[in-house]
Amino acid sequence: MIKAFIQERIFHLQTKNTSYIIKVLPSKHLGNLYYGKKLDFDMDYNNLELKHKLEVGSQVAYDKEDKTFTLNTAFLEMPTFGKGDFREPMCHFRLNDGSRITDFLYQNFQILEDKPKFPKMPEAFGDHIETLEIELVDPVSSLQVNLYYSCFEDSDIITRRVVVMNKAEAPVIIEKVLSMNLDLNNDDYSLTSFDGAWIKERQINQQIINPGILKIDSKKGVSSADHNPFVVLSNPYCNEHQGKCYGFSLIYSGSFEAVVERNPYNQIRMQMGINSFDFYWELLPDQSFVSPEVVLTFSDQGYNRLSQNLHDLIKNHIINPDFKTKNRPVLFNNWEATMFDFNQRKLLNLAKKARQLGVELFVLDDGWFGQRNDDTSSLGDWFVNQKKLPLGIHKLAERINRLGMSFGIWVEPEMTNVDSELYKNHPDWVIHHPQRACSFGRNQLVLDMSKPEVIDYLEQALTKLFTSANIEYCKWDMNRNITDLYSDSLSPKDQGKLSHLYVIGLYDLLDRLTKRFPKILFESCASGGNRFDLGMLYYMPQIWTSDNTDAFSRYFIQYGTYFGYPQSVVGAHVSDTPSMQVLRKTPLETRFNLSAFGLLGYELDISLLTPFEKKVIKKQIAFYKAHQQLFQFGELHRLASPYKQNEMHLMVVAPDKTEAMLGIFQSFEQPNAEFNKILLPMLDEKKTYRIVKRDQYFNLEMFGHLVKHALPIKLNAKAMFFHLLKNRYLFKTETDDQIVEGDVLVNNGFIPKQKFMGTGYNDQIRLMGDFGSRIYYIREVNENEKNEEFKL
Ligand code: GLA
C-alpha cells in the first residue's frame, strides 16, 4: 500500500513486512528516509530525519541561504552530478551546450492503481500493483525524469525504474542511466555477490564494504557468469535464519553494473542498472528512455526469507503465468550422450530407452541442422541436416510422441558461423567493425540484434521450425560474449546504443515468439549460466544452470543460485561419471538427489547403462514424479551451507507445511564422523510428522575387497563374477522411518541414523561416502496413519 502525506511531502510505501519512505526535501530533491522493517503509517516522520543544524566542514552548500544542507551527505533517490554530491551519480547527462550539470527537483506525483507497462521490456507484473510515479525536472535543461516504485505487497518486494524524457528543444546525451539509487546508513554491511565463470557459476562471495567504490559488472553484452545481476547487503549478524539483509536484482540480460559506495560519513550508496561503461544515448527532443526495472527486497529474518521473497516474485510475477505451477517434465537431453555424433537411429534408440526409464520429454540438442558436425559451421541455418535425420524433424518428433514422450529442440538463434548459408547471404548481419578482423568465440559470430531485418528473419526461421513439427520445448542457447561492438546501421554518435539495442532486439524477438507459441516451454541457456537473470526468466520459465553437471560442483552452484532464484527455474541434470567437466566420480544417487532440488533431467548415454543403473534411475524418476510439485514448487530453505560445512542441507516445504523433502549432501567422508541433529524451524510445531528416508541404493563396488567381510559368501573383488554382480545387484542403504513431533523437529532437530564410523557396518548405519547424500520425505501424520505402512 502507498500513502502520500501531502503536507509533510512524504510517500510511505508498505509491503507485508517492509516500509520504504521517501520525502521531498526542503531543497526539492527527492530524499530517502527509510527502507527496512515495516513502520506504522501513523508516525512522526521527523524522527527519521538527519539533524542538520551546522555547516558540514568543507562541503558545498546547495543553497547559500542554508549552509547546513549539502547534497553530499543527503540520502537521495535520484542523485546527479554538479551541485555538490560527489558520490557516484545515478544518472549523468551531457547537455547540448556541453555542460554536465543537472539538478532534478520534485515536480509532481501520482499513485497509480496499476503498474504501467513499458513495451519491449521484461518486468514484474501483476493485478492491481500500486505504483508511485514521481516527476522530477531539471529546470535549466527541461529534462524530466519519472521514477516508478511498485509495491508487490505479498512478496515484500518493491520494484523501481526510471524514465528519462527530453522536453527541451535540443538533443541530450545520456551517459549513464541506472535504475535505482538507495542511500543507507552503514550498519557494518557486507556485499554478497554471486560470481564465477563457465562451469563455476554463481559462487558466493562476501566482502566488507570499505571506504570507496565497489563495483561488479558485465561488459560482455550478456549479464554473464562472472557476476550475476543480483547482490545482497547484509550486516554481520545475518545468517540464513536471522538478521537484516537487502537484495537487489536487475530485470535485464545485458551488460550491467552494481555499485556500492561508502563515503567518509559511513553512508552506503547502492546502485544498479545498465552498465554506464561504453553507454551513451542521444535523446532527441520529445524522446524518452526507459530503464530496466530493478527488484528490491528486505528481510529481517536472514537470507532464507530474502530468497523466498525473490522466489515468490519470480514464481508469481516474473515468469509466464501459464507455467506458474505447471509440472516441468523430466527430460532426457542427448548432448552429453552423443554431442554432435548422432543419427536418427541412435536418437530413437536413446528415446526408447529414455521412455523405459520414465522420461517425459526428449530434447534434441546441438547438431541437428545445416551441415553441423562440430562447432565450426551452420549456426543460422535452422533447417534439418538431411544426412543425420533423413526423415526430418517432423517425423522424428512424431516417433518420439508415439513412444509417449514430448519432443524438444535446441537452437542458438543469436549466432552464426562464417561457414553457413546465413553468413554467405548476409555477412553484414554480424556485429563487426568493417576495418577490423572479427574475433571469434567458439568459432562463431554474433548477429546484430539491433537490426530489424535480423529480428524479422529469426522470427520467420524459428516460426517455420516451430510449426514444422510438434515441438513442445525449446532450449535457447547463446554461446559467446559480444566483441567488435559496432553496427553499420547506426551513425557514429549512436554506436554507444548498440549493446542495449541488442538486448531490446532480443526481447522483441522473444516477445514475438513466446506470444506466437505460448505452449512451448522455453529454457534459456548461455554456455550454461552465462545469462541467468530475471530478464530471461520473464520470457523463458527455466534456465540451464551450468554446463557443469558434476554433482559436487553443483552443491556450490545450486546453493549460490538459490539465493536469487527458486528451484523451479533451475535446470539440473544427472550426467555420467566421471564427470565430463571435472573428471570426478560421484554416486548416481547423489547426482539424482541434487537434481531433484531443481528441474530433473538426464544427460548421459543411457544406451550404455548397466542393469543396476537402469533400475536405480527408474526408481529415481518414479520418486521424483510422485513428488514433482513439492520438489519443483515447494518453498526452498537452505540449512547447512557447503561453503562453510562438510554438509549441505536443503529443504522444500509445501505451503501448508504438511509435507517436505529434506536433502543431506556430504562433501567428504569423515573419519569418526560427527553426529547430525538438524533443526527444521520451517515445520509446524503443532503437527506430528513422519520422516521416511527415500530408498537409495549403492553399488557393491563401494566396498571393493571389503565385501568379503560383509557378505556371507566370499567374493574376490578383482574377479569377473564380482564385476557382474556389482552391475546387477542393488545394495540397499539403511532404512529410516521415524515419527517425530513438530515441536521436537523445530527445537531439537531431526536425528538421522548414525553415520559410518569405521568400526563396522550394518543396515542401521548411514554409510554416505564421499559425495554421499540422502533424501527424507517428511509428511504430517494423524493418529491413524502413524501405524500405516508408508508409501513413497
Ligand atoms: C552449450 C550448452 C550445452 C550444449 C552445447 C551445445 O555449451 O550450454 O548444454 O547445448 O552448447 O553446443
Residues whose N, C-alpha, C, O or C-beta is under 5 A from the ligand:
A	BS01	GLA	W335 D365 D366 C525 A526 S527 G528 D547
